[in-house]
Amino acid sequence: MTKERFFDGKKLKAADLTVEQNYGKPNDRNKEETTMPVLRERPYPKTNFIVEIDGIAMASFMECTGLKSVTEVIEYREGAEKVNTVRKLAGLTKYSNIVLKRGVGGSMDLYQWRKAVIDGDIQRRNFAIILHNEKREEVCRWVVKNAWPCGMTGPDLNAGESGVAIEEFEICHEGYDLE
């Protein structure tokens, strides 16, 4: 007896879960693939990602956090309502700032972008956070809109400890789409 599986509320057929659909036929693996995630039984690892700003791949980052959106709930009730519950209406949607961490390595691009903001020249840019599979192929892309660096934290330095000098950039934005 086969186990039933569902994706987006739809029952999948056995053919929908074949190895060939997840990974391609052996002779098709070198062909260009789409950028959308493929339905598969195990999730993608979070360890392979890059950041592109204005279409240019930036230095690798060790951590990327803050891909979060929240829509405020407005509670509304009129006094003449016959039920003692409130209505829930959608309010404003807000996005968390994205935090990018990397080892200090000589690239000044993000620092110069942050310095421009400090000097009063806010340069809004679009950028993408791109997740890769185990073969380093793109599987999904979060496109962040109208972003600019609102904060930067330099490395904690200590001559008595081993470790890597890590810098952190906080990026505010006006939303993102998953492509």
Backbone as CSV, one residue per row, in Angstrom:
resi,resn,N_x,N_y,N_z,CA_x,CA_y,CA_z,C_x,C_y,C_z
1,MET,0.851,-1.184,0.000,0.000,0.000,0.000,0.894,1.244,0.000
2,THR,0.612,2.171,-0.894,1.431,3.380,-0.979,0.863,4.459,-0.070
3,LYS,1.748,5.295,0.429,1.364,6.381,1.300,0.893,7.568,0.458
4,GLU,-0.245,8.165,0.839,-0.749,9.328,0.101,0.070,10.551,0.490
5,ARG,0.361,11.404,-0.493,1.120,12.629,-0.249,0.365,13.797,-0.853
6,PHE,0.511,14.950,-0.200,-0.176,16.149,-0.642,0.812,17.288,-0.777
7,PHE,0.557,18.194,-1.726,1.349,19.394,-1.916,0.391,20.514,-2.269
8,ASP,0.402,21.607,-1.511,-0.531,22.728,-1.684,-1.972,22.236,-1.713
9,GLY,-2.295,21.273,-0.855,-3.655,20.790,-0.730,-4.093,19.834,-1.823
10,LYS,-3.231,19.508,-2.759,-3.590,18.621,-3.863,-2.924,17.271,-3.660
11,LYS,-3.698,16.212,-3.903,-3.153,14.869,-3.801,-2.210,14.634,-4.970
12,LEU,-1.025,14.127,-4.663,-0.036,13.860,-5.696,-0.138,12.417,-6.165
13,LYS,0.149,12.205,-7.421,0.229,10.860,-7.982,1.634,10.329,-7.730
14,ALA,1.782,9.030,-7.798,3.102,8.426,-7.587,4.124,9.006,-8.552
15,ALA,3.700,9.332,-9.775,4.625,9.867,-10.773,5.150,11.245,-10.376
16,ASP,4.425,11.966,-9.517,4.855,13.295,-9.101,6.069,13.246,-8.179
17,LEU,6.377,12.089,-7.638,7.461,11.989,-6.664,8.616,11.123,-7.142
18,THR,8.785,10.994,-8.428,9.855,10.144,-8.934,11.206,10.822,-8.783
19,VAL,12.231,10.013,-8.744,13.597,10.536,-8.658,13.902,11.392,-9.874
20,GLU,13.398,10.993,-11.059,13.669,11.754,-12.273,13.092,13.158,-12.178
21,GLN,11.899,13.312,-11.588,11.325,14.653,-11.473,12.085,15.482,-10.452
22,ASN,12.576,14.861,-9.393,13.304,15.610,-8.380,14.696,16.013,-8.845
23,TYR,15.367,15.114,-9.563,16.764,15.356,-9.904,17.047,15.395,-11.396
24,GLY,16.061,15.066,-12.228,16.268,15.014,-13.668,16.810,13.662,-14.087
25,LYS,16.626,13.338,-15.328,17.187,12.106,-15.860,18.694,12.266,-15.910
26,PRO,19.435,11.181,-15.788,20.902,11.296,-15.775,21.463,12.097,-16.941
27,ASN,20.900,11.942,-18.146,21.447,12.686,-19.288,20.905,14.110,-19.386
28,ASP,19.931,14.497,-18.536,19.377,15.853,-18.533,20.023,16.740,-17.473
29,ARG,20.867,16.213,-16.632,21.378,16.960,-15.487,22.254,18.139,-15.873
30,ASN,22.839,18.123,-17.038,23.704,19.226,-17.447,22.940,20.342,-18.143
31,LYS,21.652,20.122,-18.429,20.855,21.155,-19.074,20.486,22.234,-18.062
32,GLU,20.243,23.434,-18.561,19.866,24.541,-17.694,18.546,24.217,-17.004
33,GLU,18.485,24.492,-15.683,17.293,24.191,-14.912,16.561,25.476,-14.554
34,THR,15.298,25.330,-14.198,14.522,26.484,-13.770,14.991,26.924,-12.400
35,THR,14.610,28.132,-12.001,15.031,28.647,-10.715,14.018,28.368,-9.613
36,MET,12.931,27.716,-9.929,11.936,27.424,-8.910,12.296,26.144,-8.169
37,PRO,11.964,26.082,-6.861,12.256,24.866,-6.118,11.483,23.681,-6.695
38,VAL,12.092,22.534,-6.637,11.483,21.306,-7.129,10.898,20.580,-5.927
39,LEU,9.701,20.047,-6.089,9.096,19.259,-5.031,9.994,18.073,-4.724
40,ARG,10.390,17.939,-3.487,11.237,16.828,-3.092,10.922,16.454,-1.662
41,GLU,11.339,15.285,-1.259,10.970,14.776,0.057,11.779,15.397,1.183
42,ARG,12.978,15.860,0.918,13.782,16.463,1.983,14.005,17.935,1.665
43,PRO,14.020,18.772,2.674,14.208,20.206,2.417,15.636,20.533,1.993
44,TYR,15.788,21.703,1.403,17.111,22.165,0.987,17.923,22.583,2.214
45,PRO,19.235,22.371,2.189,20.063,22.839,3.308,20.160,24.366,3.291
46,LYS,20.326,24.942,4.454,20.412,26.406,4.554,21.837,26.934,4.444
47,THR,22.757,26.063,4.114,24.176,26.427,4.130,24.698,26.982,2.824
48,ASN,23.949,26.887,1.737,24.436,27.331,0.428,23.588,28.485,-0.084
49,PHE,24.086,29.694,0.047,23.356,30.860,-0.430,24.328,31.964,-0.810
50,ILE,23.861,32.846,-1.671,24.635,34.034,-2.029,23.707,35.240,-1.987
51,VAL,24.294,36.423,-2.004,23.546,37.677,-2.046,23.998,38.443,-3.281
52,GLU,23.029,38.867,-4.090,23.300,39.717,-5.257,22.701,41.095,-4.995
53,ILE,23.498,42.129,-5.192,22.991,43.497,-5.065,23.085,44.136,-6.440
54,ASP,21.947,44.623,-6.929,21.851,45.175,-8.279,22.383,44.199,-9.325
55,GLY,22.091,42.910,-9.138,22.481,41.893,-10.107,23.924,41.445,-10.037
56,ILE,24.697,41.981,-9.079,26.109,41.622,-8.952,26.287,40.779,-7.697
57,ALA,26.850,39.582,-7.843,27.083,38.708,-6.694,28.109,39.363,-5.771
58,MET,27.713,39.515,-4.516,28.602,40.112,-3.517,29.404,39.013,-2.841
59,ALA,30.313,39.422,-1.964,31.080,38.444,-1.199,30.121,37.540,-0.436
60,SER,30.544,36.336,-0.211,29.697,35.399,0.522,29.489,35.873,1.949
61,PHE,28.345,35.526,2.484,28.014,35.855,3.869,27.893,34.569,4.650
62,MET,28.224,34.624,5.914,28.116,33.436,6.752,26.728,33.275,7.332
63,GLU,25.961,34.367,7.362,24.630,34.307,7.952,23.744,35.385,7.352
64,CYS,22.481,35.032,7.164,21.475,35.962,6.672,20.202,35.693,7.463
65,THR,19.726,36.699,8.198,18.515,36.528,8.994,17.556,37.684,8.728
66,GLY,16.297,37.491,9.074,15.325,38.574,9.008,14.334,38.512,7.869
67,LEU,14.258,37.411,7.142,13.244,37.292,6.086,11.901,37.018,6.757
68,LYS,11.270,38.079,7.214,10.041,37.935,7.987,9.074,39.051,7.615
69,SER,7.803,38.705,7.481,6.769,39.708,7.272,5.623,39.442,8.245
70,VAL,5.004,40.514,8.711,3.878,40.421,9.640,2.825,41.427,9.214
71,THR,1.584,40.955,9.094,0.472,41.851,8.815,-0.259,42.119,10.126
72,GLU,-0.364,43.391,10.479,-1.048,43.757,11.716,-2.522,43.390,11.623
73,VAL,-3.090,43.024,12.750,-4.508,42.682,12.817,-5.242,43.856,13.465
74,ILE,-6.283,44.336,12.785,-7.116,45.408,13.315,-8.389,44.759,13.844
75,GLU,-8.640,44.961,15.116,-9.868,44.424,15.695,-10.939,45.508,15.634
76,TYR,-12.121,45.121,15.151,-13.194,46.084,14.930,-14.510,45.459,15.384
77,ARG,-15.302,46.253,16.078,-16.619,45.783,16.492,-17.545,46.977,16.626
78,GLU,-18.752,46.817,16.136,-19.782,47.832,16.314,-20.647,47.448,17.502
79,GLY,-21.142,48.437,18.216,-21.923,48.193,19.423,-23.223,47.456,19.193
80,ALA,-23.778,47.547,18.007,-25.069,46.915,17.743,-24.930,45.465,17.251
81,GLU,-23.739,44.942,17.209,-23.540,43.563,16.721,-24.194,42.580,17.683
82,LYS,-24.751,41.518,17.127,-25.465,40.537,17.943,-24.543,39.502,18.572
83,VAL,-23.340,39.354,18.052,-22.388,38.412,18.640,-21.325,39.182,19.406
84,ASN,-20.811,38.569,20.452,-19.809,39.226,21.293,-18.389,38.879,20.868
85,THR,-18.111,39.021,19.587,-16.752,38.819,19.085,-16.377,40.007,18.211
86,VAL,-15.099,40.168,18.029,-14.624,41.254,17.179,-14.317,40.719,15.798
87,ARG,-14.392,41.590,14.832,-13.966,41.242,13.473,-12.461,41.447,13.393
88,LYS,-11.817,40.639,12.611,-10.362,40.743,12.407,-10.124,41.226,10.987
89,LEU,-9.573,42.429,10.851,-9.284,43.023,9.553,-7.769,43.094,9.360
90,ALA,-7.351,43.035,8.117,-5.913,43.134,7.808,-5.478,44.591,7.839
91,GLY,-4.385,44.851,8.535,-3.806,46.187,8.596,-2.550,46.258,7.734
92,LEU,-1.616,47.070,8.168,-0.364,47.241,7.431,0.513,46.001,7.532
93,THR,1.227,45.712,6.468,2.226,44.641,6.488,3.585,45.280,6.703
94,LYS,4.330,44.730,7.645,5.668,45.232,7.948,6.677,44.121,7.746
95,TYR,7.880,44.518,7.345,8.963,43.575,7.081,10.102,43.830,8.053
96,SER,10.659,42.760,8.580,11.816,42.877,9.468,13.045,43.283,8.670
97,ASN,13.974,43.934,9.353,15.250,44.239,8.710,16.020,42.944,8.481
98,ILE,16.785,42.911,7.412,17.614,41.751,7.096,19.018,42.028,7.626
99,VAL,19.595,41.035,8.300,20.938,41.169,8.855,21.859,40.211,8.114
100,LEU,22.938,40.763,7.576,23.946,39.986,6.853,25.242,40.018,7.650
101,LYS,25.819,38.844,7.906,27.083,38.751,8.635,28.119,38.088,7.751
102,ARG,29.339,38.615,7.830,30.444,38.035,7.061,31.765,38.327,7.764
103,GLY,32.771,37.556,7.388,34.108,37.818,7.887,34.681,39.041,7.198
104,VAL,35.406,39.849,7.958,36.046,41.028,7.375,37.073,40.547,6.371
105,GLY,36.955,41.018,5.122,37.841,40.482,4.092,38.279,41.478,3.056
106,GLY,38.173,42.736,3.326,38.716,43.715,2.401,37.722,44.389,1.483
107,SER,36.555,43.798,1.229,35.583,44.433,0.347,34.941,45.626,1.048
108,MET,34.931,46.757,0.371,34.395,47.982,0.950,33.027,48.354,0.379
109,ASP,32.463,47.547,-0.507,31.214,47.900,-1.184,30.077,48.203,-0.213
110,LEU,29.817,47.302,0.738,28.719,47.534,1.681,29.014,48.704,2.606
111,TYR,30.258,48.846,3.032,30.618,49.978,3.874,30.396,51.300,3.124
112,GLN,30.776,51.369,1.855,30.583,52.599,1.077,29.098,52.907,0.893
113,TRP,28.278,51.872,0.712,26.827,52.061,0.608,26.289,52.605,1.930
114,ARG,26.755,52.049,3.060,26.348,52.531,4.390,26.834,53.956,4.618
115,LYS,28.056,54.261,4.222,28.628,55.605,4.402,27.819,56.640,3.636
116,ALA,27.334,56.282,2.442,26.499,57.206,1.670,25.222,57.553,2.444
117,VAL,24.637,56.578,3.122,23.439,56.838,3.936,23.777,57.789,5.078
118,ILE,24.886,57.536,5.751,25.313,58.405,6.851,25.515,59.833,6.357
119,ASP,26.012,59.986,5.134,26.249,61.307,4.552,24.989,61.930,3.961
120,GLY,23.843,61.266,4.092,22.582,61.827,3.625,22.167,61.423,2.222
121,ASP,22.893,60.536,1.607,22.589,60.093,0.247,22.054,58.657,0.291
122,ILE,20.745,58.527,0.546,20.151,57.192,0.652,19.959,56.626,-0.741
123,GLN,20.710,55.571,-1.029,20.653,54.901,-2.335,19.870,53.603,-2.163
124,ARG,18.599,53.630,-2.577,17.759,52.431,-2.476,18.118,51.482,-3.611
125,ARG,18.307,50.243,-3.250,18.675,49.221,-4.234,17.820,47.981,-4.027
126,ASN,17.667,47.229,-5.075,17.048,45.916,-4.973,18.168,44.895,-4.864
127,PHE,17.924,43.866,-4.079,18.910,42.796,-4.016,18.208,41.464,-3.847
128,ALA,18.953,40.397,-4.030,18.385,39.053,-3.971,19.203,38.178,-3.036
129,ILE,18.487,37.370,-2.285,19.097,36.318,-1.477,18.755,35.024,-2.205
130,ILE,19.774,34.280,-2.607,19.576,33.138,-3.495,20.013,31.854,-2.787
131,LEU,19.071,30.942,-2.657,19.349,29.642,-2.043,19.780,28.657,-3.117
132,HIS,20.840,27.900,-2.830,21.350,26.882,-3.751,21.138,25.488,-3.165
133,ASN,21.033,24.509,-4.041,20.949,23.121,-3.581,22.357,22.581,-3.339
134,GLU,22.449,21.298,-3.102,23.733,20.670,-2.798,24.718,20.741,-3.960
135,LYS,24.213,20.892,-5.183,25.080,20.997,-6.361,25.417,22.452,-6.690
136,ARG,25.044,23.365,-5.822,25.258,24.810,-5.992,24.434,25.378,-7.145
137,GLU,23.265,24.773,-7.404,22.331,25.273,-8.414,21.256,26.083,-7.707
138,GLU,20.851,27.177,-8.313,19.829,28.032,-7.708,18.495,27.293,-7.619
139,VAL,17.877,27.364,-6.436,16.566,26.729,-6.273,15.475,27.727,-5.907
140,CYS,15.815,28.824,-5.267,14.842,29.900,-5.044,15.560,31.201,-4.737
141,ARG,14.809,32.281,-4.900,15.380,33.627,-4.827,14.376,34.538,-4.137
142,TRP,14.825,35.219,-3.091,14.013,36.244,-2.447,14.515,37.581,-2.984
143,VAL,13.664,38.316,-3.690,14.034,39.612,-4.259,13.534,40.693,-3.308
144,VAL,14.478,41.416,-2.742,14.199,42.431,-1.728,14.144,43.787,-2.418
145,LYS,13.075,44.587,-2.101,12.824,45.830,-2.822,13.185,47.069,-2.005
146,ASN,13.731,48.053,-2.691,14.003,49.379,-2.115,14.769,49.302,-0.798
147,ALA,15.869,48.605,-0.807,16.652,48.381,0.405,17.774,49.405,0.551
148,TRP,18.137,49.650,1.807,19.300,50.473,2.107,19.830,50.095,3.484
149,PRO,21.147,50.231,3.691,21.742,49.809,4.967,21.456,50.819,6.080
150,CYS,20.722,50.377,7.087,20.359,51.267,8.190,21.251,51.062,9.406
151,GLY,22.148,50.111,9.354,23.051,49.882,10.480,24.230,49.012,10.087
152,MET,25.301,49.168,10.852,26.502,48.367,10.642,27.165,48.167,11.990
153,THR,27.641,46.961,12.231,28.391,46.665,13.448,29.726,46.081,13.030
154,GLY,30.786,46.697,13.507,32.127,46.197,13.211,32.454,44.984,14.062
155,PRO,33.598,44.383,13.831,33.957,43.158,14.546,34.321,43.417,16.008
156,ASP,34.075,42.412,16.851,34.593,42.408,18.217,36.013,41.862,18.141
157,LEU,36.951,42.622,18.619,38.356,42.231,18.529,38.891,41.909,19.917
158,ASN,39.681,40.819,20.018,40.246,40.423,21.302,41.524,39.636,21.028
159,ALA,42.658,40.181,21.438,43.948,39.542,21.180,44.124,38.240,21.958
160,GLY,43.298,38.001,22.973,43.423,36.792,23.784,42.519,35.657,23.332
161,GLU,41.819,35.809,22.214,40.906,34.767,21.741,41.183,34.429,20.282
162,SER,40.906,33.185,19.931,40.954,32.773,18.529,39.601,33.080,17.909
163,GLY,39.585,33.315,16.633,38.319,33.545,15.955,38.497,34.408,14.728
164,VAL,37.399,34.629,14.059,37.367,35.424,12.842,36.709,36.760,13.150
165,ALA,37.238,37.833,12.577,36.631,39.157,12.719,35.364,39.188,11.858
166,ILE,34.217,39.403,12.485,32.916,39.367,11.814,32.306,40.760,11.807
167,GLU,31.824,41.184,10.635,31.082,42.438,10.539,29.633,42.131,10.190
168,GLU,28.753,43.038,10.563,27.317,42.823,10.404,26.689,44.065,9.773
169,PHE,25.842,43.827,8.768,25.120,44.918,8.108,23.624,44.680,8.272
170,GLU,22.924,45.716,8.715,21.470,45.647,8.853,20.850,46.417,7.698
171,ILE,19.967,45.752,6.965,19.374,46.316,5.755,17.865,46.444,5.955
172,CYS,17.348,47.670,5.844,15.900,47.848,5.879,15.387,47.838,4.431
173,HIS,14.101,47.535,4.278,13.561,47.395,2.925,12.050,47.555,2.955
174,GLU,11.446,47.519,1.782,10.000,47.725,1.651,9.287,46.477,1.142
175,GLY,9.849,45.321,1.417,9.199,44.073,1.055,10.056,43.205,0.185
176,TYR,9.607,41.959,0.014,10.324,41.009,-0.841,9.330,40.057,-1.485
177,ASP,9.756,39.485,-2.592,8.982,38.464,-3.302,9.833,37.218,-3.410
178,LEU,9.199,36.070,-3.337,9.883,34.807,-3.556,9.685,34.413,-4.994
179,GLU,10.778,34.265,-5.714,10.706,33.897,-7.136,11.284,32.519,-7.357
